[in-house]
């Protein structure tokens, strides 16, 4: 009886919070604001100190004095200053405990030890020259980076392979490039090469790298690779990448999206990898028709955000079963508009986007204007079909999945069944979330 009373008390608290939250929420329509123009928007980053960084891609070398390079804002985007970093087409920012790194063209990586205010240039040309050739080094382009085993990994988009540095870019080591090759001759795709008896194996173009569950993964145009530290080589996984260029960690799973149009209804919208090494898919598609062209993806624990090429900005808070579209203020109907990066802080969602129609730049949306929740603690508690006996959360037969989080929003349990055994958890308050008939069922409970 005491357990049931405690459980009901928590439910009432959640409902009260949601009532106040919802009344304030719908007083205004969520709308994006453009906070700065960047004619060649290429990437965006929020440093640990709160600085905002933008990479503005230089297309016309004659305009270097005006555009290109890396810009910094120390006042949440109100004002911007161009740093002294020479423009090398920066594609990706990452930060460890000592430096911020920016992946660039011509086998260059820039690094900063003062929050992005000043930069020094590094190079891994010597590690890829035998693969690319001296004449092609200036055309090389690094698209992604990852921090794995205290090493900085850099993936080359132009067939240079993947290199790493264990000393913050001072020296570099090439990983086994042979294990990053794919056979373009399979399926008769390159019959002219086969007829000429030429090598049909090529080094993959690396779009994206992610660390998950103690492993490093690299995503190419066609293949997905897993790093093997013991041999400094790569294992090709039985997963069709098809331009898996964006990814994030959401609800304890690696999630990755394809940055290319795909209207095949059999192709998963978002591909997932769970802690058991099982590949799957996330929820349903965000739009009425199929187009898997996701150009930006991010999660902050509250939601999964995606920026699509033509279908707009969407977010989900229930494993993809329901999606919200927020396009007000974004120029999706004014021509080509490409999301490049999504990032969040405590107050805003930021969207960096490129457009050829004078719409390139940095946009932001106030989190308070969305139907967002802090982890899942403020979600409407409509959990009539759930019981707690002190050891198990028992959900109704219509439950597709269920999960338990600690009060910080960290996932501690997940199941595909109806019941969640919480007997081994420490005493304290927890959050639960289940998906029943495609709807999210959330609340709190107390483990004695």
C-alpha positions in Angstrom: 0.0 0.0 0.0 2.8 2.4 0.9 4.6 1.7 -2.4 1.4 2.4 -4.4 0.9 5.7 -2.5 4.4 6.8 -3.3 4.0 5.9 -6.9 0.8 7.8 -7.3 2.3 10.8 -5.5 5.1 11.0 -8.0 2.5 10.7 -10.9 0.6 13.7 -9.5 3.7 15.7 -9.2 4.6 15.1 -12.9 1.1 16.0 -14.0 1.2 19.3 -12.1 4.6 20.2 -13.6 3.3 19.5 -17.1 0.2 21.6 -16.7 2.2 24.7 -15.9 4.8 23.8 -18.6 2.2 23.3 -21.3 0.2 26.5 -20.5 3.4 28.6 -21.0 4.5 26.6 -24.0 1.7 27.2 -26.5 1.5 30.9 -25.9 3.8 31.4 -28.9 4.7 29.7 -32.1 8.3 28.4 -32.2 10.3 30.4 -34.7 14.0 30.3 -35.8 16.0 33.5 -35.9 19.0 34.1 -38.1 21.8 35.5 -35.9 24.6 35.9 -38.4 25.3 35.7 -42.1 28.0 33.3 -43.3 28.1 33.2 -47.1 29.9 29.8 -47.2 28.7 28.2 -44.0 30.5 24.8 -43.5 30.6 23.9 -39.8 29.6 25.1 -36.4 30.8 24.2 -32.9 30.3 25.1 -29.2 33.5 24.9 -27.1 33.6 23.8 -23.5 34.0 27.4 -22.5 30.9 28.4 -24.4 32.5 30.1 -27.4 30.8 29.7 -30.7 32.9 28.7 -33.7 32.0 28.9 -37.4 33.9 27.6 -40.4 33.1 29.7 -43.5 34.1 27.8 -46.6 36.0 29.9 -49.1 34.9 29.4 -52.7 36.5 32.4 -54.3 40.2 32.6 -53.4 40.2 36.3 -54.4 37.8 37.1 -51.5 40.0 35.6 -48.7 40.3 39.0 -47.0 36.5 39.0 -46.4 35.4 35.4 -46.2 36.8 32.0 -45.3 38.6 30.6 -42.3 37.3 30.3 -38.7 35.2 32.8 -36.9 34.6 33.1 -33.1 31.8 34.6 -31.0 32.3 35.0 -27.2 28.8 36.5 -26.6 26.4 33.7 -27.9 26.5 34.9 -31.4 25.9 38.6 -30.9 29.3 39.6 -32.4 31.8 37.6 -34.4 35.5 38.0 -35.1 37.5 36.3 -37.8 40.5 34.4 -36.3 43.9 34.2 -37.9 43.4 30.6 -39.1 44.1 30.4 -42.8 41.2 29.0 -44.8 41.6 25.4 -45.6 37.9 24.5 -46.0 37.3 23.4 -42.4 34.8 20.6 -42.2 34.7 19.4 -38.6 35.5 20.6 -35.1 36.3 18.4 -32.1 37.7 19.1 -28.6 39.6 17.1 -26.0 41.0 18.2 -22.6 43.8 20.3 -24.1 42.9 21.5 -27.6 40.1 22.2 -30.1 40.9 20.7 -33.5 39.5 21.7 -36.9 39.8 19.2 -39.8 40.6 20.8 -43.1 41.7 20.4 -46.7 45.2 19.7 -48.1 45.9 17.2 -45.2 45.7 20.0 -42.7 44.4 20.1 -39.1 44.2 23.3 -37.2 44.4 23.3 -33.4 43.7 25.9 -30.6 44.5 25.9 -26.9 42.7 29.1 -26.0 39.1 28.3 -26.8 39.4 29.0 -30.5 40.8 32.5 -30.4 44.2 31.6 -32.0 45.1 28.6 -34.2 48.2 26.8 -35.4 48.4 24.5 -38.4 49.4 20.8 -38.4 49.8 18.4 -41.3 49.5 14.7 -41.9 50.7 14.8 -45.5 53.6 12.5 -45.0 51.3 9.7 -43.9 49.1 9.7 -47.0 51.5 10.9 -49.8 52.1 7.3 -50.9 48.4 6.7 -51.2 47.3 10.0 -52.8 50.5 11.0 -54.7 52.4 14.3 -54.2 50.3 16.0 -56.9 47.0 15.3 -55.1 47.9 16.4 -51.6 46.5 19.9 -52.0 43.1 18.4 -53.0 42.8 16.1 -50.0 39.9 16.9 -47.6 39.4 15.7 -44.1 35.6 15.3 -43.4 35.6 13.8 -39.9 37.5 13.3 -36.6 37.1 11.2 -33.5 38.8 11.0 -30.1 39.4 7.3 -29.4 41.8 5.8 -26.8 43.2 9.3 -26.2 44.2 9.5 -29.8 42.9 12.0 -32.5 41.7 10.1 -35.5 41.2 11.9 -38.8 39.3 10.5 -41.8 40.2 11.6 -45.3 37.4 12.0 -47.8 39.5 11.8 -50.9 40.9 8.2 -50.5 43.8 9.0 -48.2 42.5 6.6 -45.5 42.4 7.3 -41.7 45.4 8.5 -39.7 45.7 9.2 -35.9 47.9 11.2 -33.6 48.7 10.2 -30.0 50.4 13.6 -29.2 47.7 16.1 -30.3 48.8 16.4 -33.9 52.6 16.7 -33.4 53.2 13.3 -35.2 50.9 11.1 -37.1 50.4 7.3 -37.8 48.5 5.9 -40.8 46.1 3.0 -40.1 46.1 0.1 -42.5 44.8 1.6 -45.8 44.3 -1.8 -47.4 41.5 -2.7 -45.0 39.7 0.5 -45.9 39.3 -0.6 -49.5 36.1 -1.7 -51.2 35.7 -3.6 -54.5 34.1 -1.3 -57.1 34.0 -4.1 -59.6 31.4 -6.1 -57.8 28.0 -6.3 -59.6 29.5 -5.1 -62.8 29.7 -1.5 -61.7 33.0 -0.9 -63.4 33.2 -3.3 -66.3 35.6 -1.0 -68.1 38.1 -1.5 -65.3 37.7 -5.2 -65.3 38.1 -5.3 -69.1 41.3 -3.4 -68.8 42.4 -5.7 -66.0 42.8 -2.7 -63.7 42.5 -2.9 -59.9 38.9 -2.4 -59.0 39.6 -1.9 -55.3 39.6 1.7 -54.0 40.1 3.3 -50.7 36.8 4.4 -49.2 35.8 8.1 -48.9 35.3 8.6 -45.1 32.3 10.7 -44.3 31.9 10.2 -40.6 33.5 8.6 -37.5 31.9 7.8 -34.2 33.0 6.2 -30.9 30.4 4.0 -29.3 30.5 1.3 -26.6 34.3 1.3 -26.5 34.7 0.9 -30.3 35.5 3.3 -33.2 33.4 3.2 -36.3 34.1 4.8 -39.7 31.3 5.4 -42.3 32.2 5.7 -46.0 30.2 6.0 -49.2 29.4 2.3 -49.3 31.0 0.6 -46.3 31.0 0.7 -42.5 34.3 -0.1 -40.7 35.2 -1.0 -37.2 38.7 -0.3 -35.9 40.9 -3.1 -34.7 43.5 -1.5 -32.3 45.6 -4.7 -32.0 46.4 -4.7 -35.7 45.9 -1.0 -36.5 43.5 -2.2 -39.2 39.8 -2.1 -40.0 37.0 -4.7 -40.2 34.4 -4.2 -42.9 31.0 -4.8 -41.4 28.0 -6.3 -43.2 26.2 -3.0 -43.2 25.5 -0.9 -46.3 26.6 2.7 -45.5 25.1 4.5 -48.5 26.4 7.9 -47.4 26.0 7.6 -43.6 27.5 11.0 -43.1 25.8 12.1 -39.9 25.3 10.5 -36.5 24.8 10.9 -32.8 24.1 8.9 -29.6 20.5 8.9 -28.6 18.8 6.9 -25.8 21.9 4.7 -25.4 22.1 3.8 -29.1 24.4 4.9 -31.9 22.2 6.6 -34.6 23.3 7.4 -38.1 21.5 9.0 -41.1 22.1 8.9 -44.8 22.9 12.3 -46.4 21.6 11.3 -49.8 18.0 11.1 -51.3 16.6 7.6 -51.0 13.0 6.9 -51.8 13.1 3.2 -51.2 10.6 2.5 -48.4 12.7 -0.6 -47.4 15.7 1.6 -46.5 15.7 2.5 -42.8 15.3 6.2 -42.1 17.8 6.1 -39.2 20.1 3.1 -38.6 21.0 2.2 -35.0 23.5 0.1 -33.2 22.8 -1.0 -29.6 25.1 -2.0 -26.7 24.8 -5.7 -27.7 26.2 -5.0 -31.2 22.9 -5.4 -32.9 22.1 -3.1 -35.9 18.5 -1.9 -36.3 16.5 1.1 -37.1 14.9 4.0 -35.2 11.2 4.7 -35.3 9.4 5.9 -38.4 10.0 8.5 -41.0 9.4 12.1 -40.1 7.6 13.0 -43.3 4.8 11.6 -45.5 7.0 10.4 -48.3 10.4 8.8 -48.2 13.6 10.8 -48.6 16.4 9.8 -46.3 18.5 12.9 -47.0 19.4 13.8 -43.4 22.2 16.4 -43.6 22.6 17.2 -39.8 21.9 15.2 -36.7 22.3 15.8 -32.9 21.0 14.7 -29.6 21.3 16.5 -26.2 19.5 13.9 -24.0 16.2 15.5 -24.3 15.5 14.8 -28.0 17.0 13.7 -31.3 17.2 16.6 -33.8 17.6 16.2 -37.6 18.0 18.7 -40.4 16.8 17.4 -43.7 17.7 18.6 -47.2 14.2 19.3 -48.4 11.8 18.1 -45.6 12.8 20.6 -42.9 13.9 20.4 -39.3 12.4 17.7 -37.1 12.8 16.4 -33.6 11.6 13.3 -31.6 11.4 12.6 -28.0 10.0 9.0 -28.1 12.4 6.9 -30.1 11.2 8.2 -33.5 7.6 7.1 -33.1 6.4 10.7 -33.3 8.2 13.7 -34.9 7.6 17.4 -34.7 8.5 19.7 -37.6 9.7 23.3 -36.8 10.4 25.2 -40.0 9.1 28.7 -39.1 11.9 31.1 -39.9 13.9 28.7 -42.0 14.0 29.5 -45.8 13.2 26.0 -47.0 10.8 27.4 -49.6 13.2 29.9 -51.0 15.6 27.6 -52.9 18.4 25.4 -52.0 18.9 25.2 -48.2 21.3 22.6 -46.7 21.6 22.0 -42.9 25.3 21.6 -42.1 25.4 21.2 -38.3 23.1 21.1 -35.3 24.3 21.9 -31.8 22.6 22.8 -28.5 23.4 24.5 -25.2 21.2 25.1 -22.2 19.1 27.8 -23.9 19.2 27.3 -27.7 19.2 24.9 -30.6 21.6 26.1 -33.2 21.4 25.2 -36.9 24.2 26.1 -39.3 23.1 26.0 -42.9 24.4 26.7 -46.4 22.4 28.2 -49.2 23.2 29.7 -52.6 20.3 32.2 -52.2 21.8 34.5 -49.5 20.4 32.4 -46.7 23.6 30.8 -45.5 24.4 31.4 -41.9 23.7 30.5 -38.3 20.1 30.1 -37.0 18.9 29.5 -33.5 15.7 28.5 -31.7 14.9 29.0 -28.1 14.4 25.7 -26.3 11.7 27.2 -24.1 9.6 27.7 -27.2 9.5 24.0 -28.0 7.6 21.1 -26.4 10.9 19.8 -24.9 11.5 18.1 -21.7 14.5 17.9 -19.4 15.4 14.2 -20.0 11.9 12.8 -19.5 11.0 14.2 -16.1 8.4 16.7 -17.5 6.6 14.4 -19.9 2.9 14.1 -19.5 2.2 11.2 -17.2 -0.7 9.3 -18.9 0.5 5.9 -17.5 -2.7 4.4 -16.5 -1.6 1.0 -17.8 1.5 0.6 -15.6 2.1 -0.9 -12.1 5.1 -0.9 -9.8 5.5 -3.6 -7.1 8.8 -2.4 -5.7 10.9 -4.8 -7.9 9.3 -4.5 -11.3 7.6 -1.9 -13.5 4.8 -3.8 -15.3 3.4 -2.2 -18.4 0.4 -3.2 -20.5 0.4 -5.7 -23.3 0.5 -3.0 -26.0 4.0 -1.9 -24.9 6.7 -2.0 -27.7 9.6 -0.9 -25.5 10.4 0.4 -22.1 13.4 2.1 -20.5 14.5 3.5 -17.1 16.7 6.6 -16.6 18.3 8.1 -13.5 17.4 11.6 -12.6 20.1 13.1 -14.7 18.6 11.4 -17.8 21.2 8.7 -18.1 19.8 5.4 -19.5 20.2 2.6 -16.9 17.8 -0.1 -18.2 16.1 -1.0 -21.5 13.8 -3.8 -22.6 11.7 -4.8 -25.6 9.2 -6.5 -23.3 6.4 -5.4 -21.0 8.2 -5.7 -17.7 11.3 -4.0 -16.4 13.1 -5.6 -13.4 14.6 -2.8 -11.3 15.3 -4.9 -8.2 19.1 -4.4 -8.6 19.0 -0.6 -8.8 20.1 1.5 -5.9 17.5 3.2 -3.8 16.2 6.6 -5.1 14.0 8.3 -7.7 14.0 7.2 -11.3 12.3 8.1 -14.6 10.6 5.6 -16.9 9.5 5.8 -20.5 7.6 3.3 -22.5 6.2 3.3 -26.0 2.6 1.9 -26.2 0.7 1.9 -29.5 3.2 4.4 -30.9 2.7 6.9 -28.0 5.1 7.8 -25.2 4.2 6.9 -21.6 6.4 8.5 -19.0 6.7 9.2 -15.3 8.7 8.8 -12.1 8.9 6.1 -9.5 10.8 5.6 -6.2 13.0 2.5 -5.7 13.2 1.7 -1.9 
